[in-house]
């Protein structure tokens, strides 16, 4: 698949991630107020903040240890979407629009309505971070120093799929075992070791350099295919 197709898919994914959320969030307060649920408006908005405290962390642990991030993202979006659809259908079946006002039917159960909404929001909030994890899998290095100023307390962050990090770590281990002196990645690794960098620091820094070289090689190859086509 070409870079253009991947970029388009990522653009659509990131757009839908926030567009659907904003579609109902901006009109929810108005609907609840007209339906006679004005005193509960605060509860619906507060629920989003409350579940955001713990759900992204819990789902992030699942995505990091047991289920791949892309599958976790799909599962969360499915549960959130089905729950929100159920919330809307339940409201449509029990709330009627009469002369510009919503009238709640006698069979309307607030607990069911609120539980469906809470489940949807609880599984939607983790998808914000998971979308970034799936779209930008990999590693990023700390900011480069400028001039003679050397920053402290900088560490390489962990962004993306843990399986990718493990694979890169294995590749770097092979570099250590084979010691190819003519390889720029090994030369970089050996130089960092000589500088006294900790084991994990020079391993991950070398993995980052490997990714940059690999990306440049693949990009040049794809561009050559486009020119020959």
C-alpha positions as CSV (number, residue, x, y, z in Angstrom):
1,X,0.0,0.0,0.0
2,X,1.3,3.4,-0.9
3,X,2.1,6.2,1.5
4,X,-0.7,8.3,0.1
5,X,-3.3,5.6,0.9
6,X,-1.9,5.1,4.4
7,X,-2.0,8.9,5.1
8,X,-5.6,9.1,3.8
9,X,-6.7,6.3,6.1
10,X,-5.0,7.9,9.1
11,X,-6.6,11.3,8.2
12,X,-10.1,9.7,8.0
13,X,-9.5,7.7,11.3
14,X,-8.4,10.8,13.2
15,X,-11.3,12.9,11.8
16,X,-13.9,10.3,12.7
17,X,-12.4,9.9,16.2
18,X,-13.4,13.4,17.2
19,X,-16.2,14.2,14.7
20,X,-18.6,11.5,16.0
21,X,-17.8,12.5,19.6
22,X,-18.5,16.2,18.9
23,X,-21.7,15.4,16.9
24,X,-23.6,14.3,20.0
25,X,-21.6,16.2,22.7
26,X,-22.7,19.6,21.4
27,X,-26.4,18.7,21.3
28,X,-26.6,16.5,24.4
29,X,-27.2,19.3,26.9
30,X,-30.0,20.8,24.8
31,X,-31.7,17.4,24.4
32,X,-31.6,16.6,28.1
33,X,-32.9,20.0,29.0
34,X,-35.9,19.8,26.7
35,X,-36.6,16.3,27.8
36,X,-37.0,17.4,31.4
37,X,-33.6,16.0,32.5
38,X,-32.0,19.4,33.1
39,X,-31.0,18.6,36.7
40,X,-29.0,15.6,35.4
41,X,-27.1,17.4,32.7
42,X,-24.1,17.8,35.0
43,X,-24.0,14.1,35.6
44,X,-23.6,13.2,32.0
45,X,-20.8,15.6,31.4
46,X,-19.1,14.7,34.7
47,X,-19.2,11.0,33.8
48,X,-16.8,11.7,30.9
49,X,-14.3,13.2,33.2
50,X,-14.7,10.5,35.8
51,X,-14.2,7.5,33.5
52,X,-11.2,9.3,31.9
53,X,-9.4,9.0,35.2
54,X,-9.1,5.2,35.2
55,X,-10.4,3.7,31.9
56,X,-7.5,4.8,29.6
57,X,-5.0,3.4,32.1
58,X,-6.8,0.1,32.4
59,X,-7.3,-0.4,28.7
60,X,-3.8,0.8,28.0
61,X,-2.5,-2.0,30.2
62,X,-4.6,-4.5,28.3
63,X,-3.3,-3.1,25.0
64,X,0.3,-3.2,26.2
65,X,0.4,-6.7,27.6
66,X,-2.3,-8.9,26.2
67,X,-4.2,-7.6,23.2
68,X,-2.6,-5.7,20.3
69,X,-3.4,-2.0,20.3
70,X,-5.2,-2.1,16.9
71,X,-7.5,-4.9,18.1
72,X,-8.1,-3.2,21.4
73,X,-9.0,0.0,19.6
74,X,-11.5,-1.9,17.4
75,X,-13.1,-3.6,20.4
76,X,-13.5,-0.4,22.3
77,X,-14.9,1.4,19.4
78,X,-17.4,-1.4,18.8
79,X,-18.6,-1.5,22.4
80,X,-18.8,2.3,22.6
81,X,-20.6,2.5,19.3
82,X,-23.2,-0.2,20.1
83,X,-23.8,1.3,23.5
84,X,-24.3,4.8,22.1
85,X,-26.6,3.4,19.4
86,X,-28.6,1.6,22.2
87,X,-28.8,4.9,24.1
88,X,-30.2,6.7,21.1
89,X,-32.7,4.0,20.2
90,X,-33.8,3.8,23.8
91,X,-34.4,7.6,23.8
92,X,-36.2,7.5,20.5
93,X,-38.5,4.8,21.8
94,X,-39.4,6.6,25.1
95,X,-39.0,10.3,24.4
96,X,-41.4,12.0,22.0
97,X,-41.1,15.4,20.3
98,X,-44.3,17.5,20.8
99,X,-44.5,21.2,19.9
100,X,-40.7,21.7,20.1
101,X,-40.4,20.0,23.4
102,X,-39.4,16.4,24.3
103,X,-41.9,14.5,26.4
104,X,-40.6,11.5,28.4
105,X,-42.9,8.5,28.2
106,X,-44.1,6.6,31.2
107,X,-41.9,3.6,30.4
108,X,-38.7,5.7,30.4
109,X,-36.1,4.3,32.9
110,X,-33.4,6.8,33.7
111,X,-31.1,4.1,35.0
112,X,-31.1,2.2,31.8
113,X,-30.5,5.3,29.7
114,X,-27.6,6.5,32.0
115,X,-26.0,3.0,32.1
116,X,-25.9,2.7,28.3
117,X,-24.4,6.2,28.0
118,X,-21.8,5.4,30.7
119,X,-20.7,2.2,29.0
120,X,-20.3,4.0,25.7
121,X,-18.3,6.9,27.2
122,X,-16.2,4.5,29.3
123,X,-15.0,2.6,26.3
124,X,-14.7,5.6,24.0
125,X,-12.3,7.6,26.2
126,X,-9.4,5.1,25.9
127,X,-9.7,5.2,22.1
128,X,-8.3,8.7,22.0
129,X,-4.9,7.5,23.2
130,X,-5.2,4.2,21.3
131,X,-5.7,6.0,18.1
132,X,-2.4,7.8,18.5
133,X,-0.7,4.6,19.5
134,X,-1.9,2.8,16.3
135,X,-1.3,5.7,14.0
136,X,2.2,6.5,15.3
137,X,3.7,3.2,16.3
138,X,7.3,3.4,17.2
139,X,9.8,5.4,19.2
140,X,10.6,9.0,19.5
141,X,13.9,10.4,20.7
142,X,14.3,13.2,23.3
143,X,14.7,16.8,21.8
144,X,18.1,17.6,20.4
145,X,20.4,19.9,22.3
146,X,21.4,23.2,20.7
147,X,24.9,24.7,21.2
148,X,26.7,24.1,24.4
149,X,23.6,23.7,26.5
150,X,23.0,20.1,27.7
151,X,19.6,19.3,29.1
152,X,19.0,16.9,31.9
153,X,16.3,14.5,32.9
154,X,15.5,13.6,29.4
155,X,14.4,10.1,28.5
156,X,13.1,8.3,25.5
157,X,9.4,8.0,25.7
158,X,7.5,4.8,24.8
159,X,5.0,5.5,22.1
160,X,3.3,2.8,20.0
161,X,3.0,-0.9,20.1
162,X,5.0,-2.8,22.7
163,X,5.5,-5.7,20.2
164,X,7.3,-3.3,17.9
165,X,9.6,-2.2,20.7
166,X,10.4,-5.9,21.6
167,X,11.1,-6.7,18.0
168,X,13.5,-3.7,17.8
169,X,15.2,-4.8,21.0
170,X,15.8,-8.2,19.5
171,X,17.3,-6.7,16.4
172,X,19.6,-4.6,18.5
173,X,20.6,-7.8,20.4
174,X,21.6,-9.4,17.1
175,X,23.7,-6.4,16.3
176,X,25.5,-6.8,19.7
177,X,26.1,-10.6,19.0
178,X,27.4,-10.3,15.4
179,X,29.2,-6.9,15.9
180,X,29.2,-5.9,12.2
181,X,31.9,-3.2,12.2
182,X,30.9,-1.7,8.9
183,X,27.2,-1.2,9.9
184,X,26.4,2.5,10.9
185,X,23.9,1.3,13.5
186,X,26.5,-0.8,15.3
187,X,29.0,2.0,15.0
188,X,26.5,4.3,16.7
189,X,25.8,1.7,19.4
190,X,29.5,1.0,20.0
191,X,30.1,4.8,20.3
192,X,27.3,5.2,22.9
193,X,28.6,2.3,24.9
194,X,32.1,3.8,24.9
195,X,30.5,7.0,26.3
196,X,29.2,5.0,29.3
197,X,25.5,5.1,28.4
198,X,23.3,2.6,30.3
199,X,22.4,-0.6,28.5
200,X,18.8,0.2,27.8
201,X,19.6,3.8,26.7
202,X,22.1,2.8,24.0
203,X,19.9,-0.1,22.9
204,X,16.8,2.1,22.4
205,X,18.8,4.9,20.9
206,X,20.3,2.5,18.4
207,X,16.8,1.2,17.6
208,X,15.7,4.7,16.9
209,X,18.6,5.2,14.5
210,X,17.8,1.8,12.9
211,X,14.2,3.0,12.3
212,X,15.4,6.2,10.7
213,X,17.7,4.4,8.3
214,X,15.1,1.7,7.5
215,X,12.4,4.3,6.9
216,X,14.7,6.3,4.5
217,X,15.6,3.1,2.6
218,X,12.0,2.1,2.2
219,X,10.9,5.6,1.2
220,X,13.6,5.8,-1.5
221,X,12.5,2.4,-2.8
222,X,8.9,3.3,-3.0
223,X,9.7,6.6,-4.8
224,X,11.8,4.6,-7.3
225,X,8.8,2.4,-8.0
226,X,6.6,5.4,-8.7
227,X,9.2,6.8,-11.1
228,X,9.5,3.6,-13.0
229,X,5.7,3.0,-13.2
